[in-house]
Amino acid sequence: MNTTKEFDTVLKETRLFKPLPEFSKNAHISSLKDYERIYKESIEHNESFWGNVAEELHWFKKWKNVLNTKEAPFYKWFEGGKTNIAYNALDRHLTTARKNKIALLWEGEPGDKKSFSYWQLTQEVKKCAHVLKYLGIQKGDRVIIYLPMIPELAICVLACARIGAVHSVIFAGFAADAIKDRIDDCKAKLVITADGGYRRGKVLPLKSTVDEAIKDSATIENVLVIKRKEDAVFPCTLQKNRDHWYHELYHKVSSEHEAEVMDSEDMLFLLYTSGTTGKPKGIMHTTGGYMTYAYLTSKYVFDLHDTDVFWCTADIGWVTGHSYLVYGPLLNGATVLMYEGTPQFPDEGRFWKLIEDYGVTIFYTAPTAIRTFMKWGDEWPKKYNLSSLRLLGTVGEPINPEAWMWYHRIIGNEKCPIVDTWWQTETGGIMLTPLPGAISTKPGSATLPFFGIEPAIYTNDGKETDAGYLVIKNPWPGMLRGIYGDPDRYIKTYWSKWNGIYFPGDGARKDTDGYYWILGRVDDVVNVSGHRIGTSELESIFIEHPAVAESAVIGAHHEVKGQSLIAFVSLRSGQQSTPKLEKELMNLIETKIGKFACPERIIFSADVPKTRSGKIMRRLLRDIAEGRALGNVTTLADPAVIETLKTQYNEE
């Protein structure tokens, strides 16, 4: 990524959607002028800006310094401050009118329902805190949480934070080996799991997976087991003196509990994310800075008001669920919806029914999910009343413009602003985003930086440009504090490319309005006969064709060109792969970019391989294309997809 010319093939989006006057009228940030004024203040007076934000939260003791840069890149935020994030998310509201407001709405995949007011949720978290203490968990101990999307998942997360234990949530779809690796890395003392959970109408045997994961563990002392359904019996064996039913201990403990006083820089949670070496990285987030950043991004990006029902569809096993299902919304006193199952059970209308039933006002989901909804057809959302929605959001990957437009028209009825957010596990919260009452949007662009964030685009030799490597030039409160047990890897991965500059690993371009366009991971840029092509560009073009639901483009080794492009294309329901369609897709690429960017092959398939969180696993497609043994497939949502693609690829 050395010149702007390398990305001169990026689609030029001309559609512009201005903030709706009716929305802006009541928005926290209601005009571009307000955004620009506050943004300028947040950059020029960064420490006082974040200090003022932190003052809106509860501190047992105020900090000495907002930011300590002496040991950069091991920055410290709100040094000397004492607080507790669970206290701020719950207890702080109990002296206000929010005491009896609904904090958490929950629905299980079979249709069972629960709701908790702020007072009730606080009581549940206090009792859970006592259960953890009963099992010997103390401040600083690591706790693995491997649960389905049930209320106890949020409760256990908050209870860990309340007593100062470090929670590490693992998505309840990971295999035993992945759980074992994480336990071994962080030396956890306790695993919290359930006898089972529901997914696509089937029961996931979670406890047996945990048993396999910990059979040789040197650190696990106890397993806490939550009974998913009182009137159901899931296969589950409890080992004497090690395994404990949560409901039995729950009835033995008090509901009175004082939150632990935590130092601002005490570790709050560990979340493991994949690395280029294949070994998961334990991303560390600490208490005070993460709390402040999650609070403010939730308030302004989603324009949270007391009347909102906020549904972030992410699993709490991912950082999006941490920041924008649990911590951020509750810090703002919001009502959140939590759903256990998949969007197609019992049919493809489940998400839209939930929005109708609960009067959801803010809906935050992934582009992959949106493209899947498109594939299922407009008739599903049109069966339901979605008029309660006032704001839509996307997260997880760049959204192609046509999926953005579908989301805008079909789900938002052209009246809901869309916040297309860019951030990472490592950043802790949203970094690039439109503010819905202030910033005009363009389909596919994450637009402008959030307050206090100073991004830039660099060439390989560290010069600013309009297309190249995305970087962040200054520290921010929600930033990671390191990789657990591996400070050298932290520096090498994020801070070594340019001294003192954070490199998130993504490519980006900036248009004439200063808007940022994320081009995907830099290793998803393919060199074909000297032309550098961002695969996300090609994928966006394929999606423009009305027959295409989803696409994944990868670069495979080519003896002459260096790399060739291979496209895996999934079609919408009722569409057929034909030579005519293949020609149309090739012509589309040739017209939009040029003949040099046409894929060597297009493989049509019913689906593309995805993780259980919905991200396309392009490395497996590269393994197929280059004839290698497949890498780790434990996170695949549907392993059968990859076998089908292997057969198709080798036959064609």
N, C-alpha and C positions, 0 to 999 in steps of 0.2 A: 504494500500500500504506500506507494511513493508519490503519486500525483493525483490530482483531481480527475485527470483523464481516465484513470483506472475505473472510475465509477460513472463515467459519462453516459453509460447505458441505463442507469437507474431511471425508472419511470418518472415522468414529470407529472405530478398530480396537480390539477388546476382547480378542483372543486374545493370551495371554501364555505364553511358553515359557521356563521357568526353566533355568538351567545344569544339565546332567546331572551327578549326583554322581560317576559313573564318570569323566567328563571332568575335572571340577574337581579330583579327587583328585591328579592329576599335572600340573595346569596351572601355568604360571608365576605367573599372578594367579588365585588360587583362590577368592576370595570377594568379594562386593560391599564388604564392610568393608575388605579389602585395597585394592581399587580406590579407594575414597573416601579412604583414608589417603594413598596415594601421589599421587593427583590433587591433594589439598589441598597436599601438600608441593611438588608441581611448579609450582603457581601462586604460593604464598606465598614460596617460595625457588627461584624459577625458574632463576637462574643457577647456583646450586650443584647443583640437580638435573641440569641438562644437562651441567655440568662432570663430575659423577660418572659419567654415561652415557658421555661421551667418553673417560674414563679406561679403559673396557673395551676400547678400540681402541688401535692402535699409532700413536704420534706420534714423529717424529724429534726434534721439539722441542716442548715444551709451550707452550700459549698464554699470553699476558699477561692478556687479558680474555676472559671468556666471551662477553659481548655489549657492543658499542659502539653506543649510540643517538644519538650526537652529530649525525650527518648523516641522521637519519630523514627519509623512509622507506628510505634507503639504509643499512640495518643491516649490521653486520659481526659475524660469529660466530667465536669462537675466534681472535680477532685475535692475530697473531704466531705461531700454531701452525704446525708443519710436519709434513706427513703425505703419504700417497699412498693413494688409495682402492683401486687395483688391488692394491697390496701387502697391504692389509688384507683384501681379498676372497680372496687366494690365498696369497702367501708366508707370511703370519701363521699359516696352518694347517699348514705343512709341518714344524714342530717339534712337532706334536701327533699324537695318534692318527688325526687326519683326513687325514694325508698320503696314504694309499692308499684313502681313502673316495671313492666316486663323487661327483663334483661335478655333472657334466652328463650326462644321458641324452638322446639325440636320435633321432628317427625322421623320415625323409622321407616325403613323401606316397606315393611308389611303394613304400615299405616298407623302404628301406635304413636301417641302424641304426649308431650310433656311441655310445661312452661314453668319458668322460674322468675319471680320478681327479683329486684336487686337484693332485697332483704333475704329472700329464700335462697338465692344463689350464694350469698355470703355465708349463710348458715351451713349449706352443703360443703363449701370450701373449708370452713373452720373444722367441721367434723372429719373431713378427709385429711386435713393437716394433722389432727390428732392420731388418725390411723397410721399415717406415715411415721410419726414420732414413736408410736407404739412398736413399730417394726424396726426401730433403731436408726431411722434416717435423721441425719443432722445437717446443719448448715454446711454447704460445700460438697455434700455427697452427690454422686451422679445417679439419676433414676431414669431407667429406660421405660418409655410408655408405648405400648404396642396394642392399640385399641381401635375398634371401629368408630365411626362417627356417631357416638352416643354422648349424652350430656356429661357422663363421667370423664370423658376425654378432656373436655374443657375444665371440668372441676379439678381433675388431677394436675393439670398444667398449672392452674392458679394456686392449688394447695402447695405444690413444690415451691413456687415463687414466694408463697406466704411464709414458709419456714426456712427459706434460703437454700433449698436443695436445687441442684442443677438438673433441669429436665432435658431429656433428649428423646423427642418423639420420633418414632419410626412408623411410616405408613403401613397400615395393616394389610399389606399385600406383598411385602418383602418376604423372601424365603429365609429359612433358618440360618444359612451361611451368612447372609447379609446382616442379620441381627447379631450373630456371634461376633462378626468383625467389629461392629460398633461397640458391643459390650466390652470386648477385649481392649479396644483402643481407649475407651474412657474409664475403664475399670469400675463399672457400675456395680452397686450393691443390691439394687432392687429392680425387678421387672414388674410393671403393672400391665395386665392383659385381661382378656375376657374369655369366657368359655366358648364364645362364638360371635359371629356377626353376620349380617345379611348383605349379600351382593348378588344382583341379578336373580333374586328369588332363591338363591342357594345359601347354605350356612357355611361360613368360613371357619374352619377348626383352628382358631388362633392359639389356644392353650397348647395343643399338641405341637404346633410350630415352635413355640417358646421352649417346650420341653426338649426338643431336638437341639435348639440353639444353645441351651445352657448345660447340656449333659456333661461337658468337661470344663465348665467355667470355674475359674479359681477365685472369682470375686463376688458372684451373686449369692446372697445370703437368704433372700426371701423372694417369693412370687406372690403378688396380690392379684386375686382373680375376681373380676366383676361378672356377675350373672347377667347376661344380656337381656333375658326375658324371664320374668318370674314364673310364668305358666308354661315354660318350654324346658325340655331337658336336652341339652347339647352334650355330646360325648366329651367327657372331661375327667381326667384323673388327677387327684391332688396328692402330692407327696407329703407325708407326715413330717412335721417340724419345719418344712420349707414353704409350702403353699398354703394360702389363707383365703377364705371367702371374704370379700369386701363387706358384704351385707352383715356378716356375723360380727366383724370388728366394729362396723359402723354403729351398731346398737349398743356398744359397750363404752363409747367415748362421749365426751362432753361437746356441746356446741359453742362453748366459750373458748376463745383463743385469741391471744395477742399476736399481731404480725411481727415477725422478726425484723429488727432494724438492720437494714442492709447498706453497705457502703455503695456509693454510686458505681464504683468499678468492680464490685463483686460480680462474678459470672452468673448470668440469669439462665441461659440455655446453650446447649450444643445442638447443632443441626448439621447432619452429614450431607455433603454434596459431592457429586462425582468430579474427579480430576482427570487431567490428561494422562496421568500415569496408571489410571485404573483403580488406584487406592482411594477410597472415600476420604474427604477432608472434613475434619470436625471443626466447623465454623463456630467461633465463640462470640457470643453477644453478652454485654454486661448490662447492668440494671438501669442506671440513671439516664444515660445517653439514649439507649434504645427506647426507653419509656417516653422521653420527651419527643423523640422523632416520630414514633408510632402515633402518639397523641396528635401532633400537629398535622401530619400528613393525612390522617383519617378525617380530621375536622375540615380541612380546606379542600383536599382533592375530591372528597365525596360530599362536600358541603353539608355535613351532618347537622340535622336539626332534631329536636326532641320528638317530633312526630314521625320520624323515619323508621321503617323496618328494613334493615340492611341485610342482604343475602350475598355473602361471598361464598361461591360454590367450592372453593378449594378445600381439600382435606387439611386438617390441622397437622398432618405429617409433613407438610411443606411450609415454607416460610410465609407464603401468602396467608395460610390459615392461622399462623402465629400472629402476624401483624394486623390482619384485616378481618379476622373472624373472632379472635379472642381479645388480644390486648388493645389495639387501637380503638375499636368501637366502644368497648366497655370503659376505657379511660374517658371517653366522651359522653358516657351515660346513654348510649344508644340501645335500641332493641335489635338483636341479631337473630337470624334464622339459621338453623343447622339441620342438615338433612343427611341421613345415613347412606342412602343407596345411589343407584345409577339413574341417569336421566331417561332410560328406555324401559324402566320397570314400573308398572306392568305393561306400559306402552310408551310410545315416543312423546306423549303429552305430559309426562310427569312433572317436569320443571315448570311448565306453564300453568299446570293445575296448582302447584305450590304457590306460585306468584299470585294467582287469583284467590286462593283460600286464605292466605296470610296478609294480603294487601301489601306485598313487597313494594317498596318505593325505590330502592337502590339495588341493582343487580350487577355483580362483578364476576366475570367468568373468563375462560381462556379462548383464544382464537380457534384452537383445535375443536373445542366444543361448538363454537359458532358454525364452523364449516360442517360439522356433523349435523347440526340442526338444519342447515341448508340442504344437506343431502337427503334428510328425511322428508323434506317438503314443507311448503308454507302452510299447508292445511292444518298441521298440528298446532302451532301457536294461534292460528286464527280461530280455533275452537274455543279459546279461553279469553276471559276479560283481563287484559293486561293494562288497563287504564290507570292503575295505581302507580305504575312506574313513572319516575320523574328523572332518573339518572341511570346511565349504563356505563359499564367499565370493562376493559380488557386487560389481561395480564398474562405473562409467561413467555411470550414470543411476539415478534412483529406480526401485526394483522395485515393481511392483504386488503387492498382498497375495496374489492368487490364484496368480501365478507363484511367489511365495515359498513358498506352501503346496505347490505341485506339486514344487518343488525339495526341500523338506523331506521329503515323503512318498516320492516316486518315486526320487530320487537318493540322498538321505540316509537312507532307510528309517527316518525318525523318530528316528535316533540320533546325527545329526551337527549340532552347533551351526552356525548360519549367521551369518557376519559380513557385514552389509550396510554397506559402507564408502562414505563421502563424502569426496572430495578432488578435486584438479585438477592439471593440468600445472603450474600456478603454485605450488601448495603443496608439491610435491615428494614428498609422502607422505600417508598417511591422516590425516584430521583428526577425523572423527566416526565412531564404530564401537562395537559391543559388544565387550568382551573376553570370549572364549568360555567361560572358566571362572568368570566373575564376574558378568556382566550379563545379566539376563533380556531376551529379544528379543520384539519385536512385528513381525509381517509388514508390511514396507514402511517401517519406521523405522530410521534410522541410529543411533538411541539417544543415546549420550552422547559427550562430547569425549574425545579421547586425551589422555594426560598432557602438560601444558604448554600446552594449547590452551584459550583462553578465548573461546568464542563468545557471541554474543548475537543478539537479533532486534530490529531498529530500525524505527521508523516513518520516514516521509520526512524529518521534522524532527529525527531523531536521538534520539528517546525510546525506551526499551526497552518492548517489547510481547510478546505471545505469537504474533503472526502478522504477517509483513512481510518485511523484508530481512535475510538472514543476514549477519552481520559477524564478524570476528575482531578482538578487542580488543588482542592483544599479539603481538609478533613470535615466530617459532619457527625452529629451526635449518634446516629443510628449505625455507624460503621462497625464492621467486625473488629475484634480486638486481637485476632490471631487465629492460627490453626492449632487445635489442641495438641500439645506435646511436640510441636514441630515449628518453632519460631523461624527457623531458616527457610522452610518451605513457604511460610507466610510472606517473607520478604521477597523471595525469588519469584513467587507466583504473581504477586500484586504490585510490588514496588520497585522491581529491579530494571525494568525496561527503560524508564526515565527516572532519574533520581528525584525522590520526593513526590512523584506523581502516581496516583492510583490508576492502574490499568485493569479494567473489568473483563477484557478479552473479547470485546465486541467491536465490529466495524460500524461506522456511521457516516452519514453525509449531512451537510447543513445547506438548506436552500437559501434563496435570496431574501426570504423573510426571517432568516435566522432559526428556522424550525429544524429540529433534529429528526433524522430518519435512521432507524436502527437497521443495519444490514445483516445482522446475525453474527454468529461466532466467526472470528477471523479465519478459523480453519475450515469454514464453509465457503471460502472464496477459492474458486478453482482457476487454475492457469491452463488455458487451452490455446496452444500455438501462440503463446506470448500475450494473449488477452486474459486479463483478470476479470472473472465473472462472479458476481455474488449469486449463489444458488437461490437465495430468497427472492431475487429479482425474477428469475425464471418461474419459480413457483407461483408468484403473484400473477404472472401473465397466463399461466395455464388455468388458474382459477377463474379468469375472466370468461373462459368458454362456458356457455350454459350447461354443457354436459358434464363438467368436471366438478367433483366435490372436494377433492384434496389432492395435493401432489407433494412429492419429495424428490429433490434433485441432488445427485451426488457426483463427485468427480472420481473416476476410476483411472488407474494407470493405463497409459497409451504409449506405445513405443515410439510413435512418430510425433504426436501432438504434446506429449508430456502427460496430459490428462485429457480424458474425454468425458463428456457429460452423459449421465444415464438418468432418465426420468421415470419415476414410478408414479403412475396416475390412477387415482381411484375415482370412479364415475358415480354420478348421482343415480338414485333409484330409477329403474326403467330405461337407462341408457345402455347402449351396446358398443363394444369396441369394434371398430371397423377401419379398413385402410383409409376410407374417406375422412374419418375423424382424426386419425393420426396425421394425415396430410394437413388438415385444418389447424391442428396444434402446431405443427412445424412452421406453417405459414405465419401463424400468430407470432411466434418467436422471431422469425425472420423479419416480419414487419415492425415489431416493437424494438428489437435490438439489432439484429443483423444475422446474416447466414452463418457467420462464425460461431454464433451462440446456440445453434440448433443442436439438440442432444443427438448422440450417436444412436441411441435406442430409446424407445418409449415402451415401458412395460405396463400394461393395463392390469389392474387388480381390484378385488372387492374392497381391499383396505390396505393400509400401510402399517408397519409395525410401530406401536406406541408404548410408552411406559404407562403405568396405571394412573399417572397424573396427566396423561394426554399428550406428552411430547413425542414427536416422531424420532425414532432411534435410527438416525442416519448412518451411524457407524456400522450397524448390522447390514444395512443396504450396501455399504462399501465392502464389507466382508463378502457378501454374496457376489458382487460385481467383480471382485478381484480373486475369487476362488479360495478365500482363506477360511480356516475354521472359525466358526462364529464365536464372538466374545461373550461376555456375561449376558445371559438372557433372563436373569431372575426377576427383572423389573418389567418384563413384557406383560401387557394386559391380556394378549391373546397369542400364545406361542404358535398356534396353528398357522397364523398369518405368515410367519417367516418361512415355514416349511413350504407353503404354497408358492411363495415368491421364488424360493430356490428352484423349485420344479419348473416354474414358468420361465425363469431366466435361462436355465440350462437347456430347455426344450426349444426356445425361440432362436 
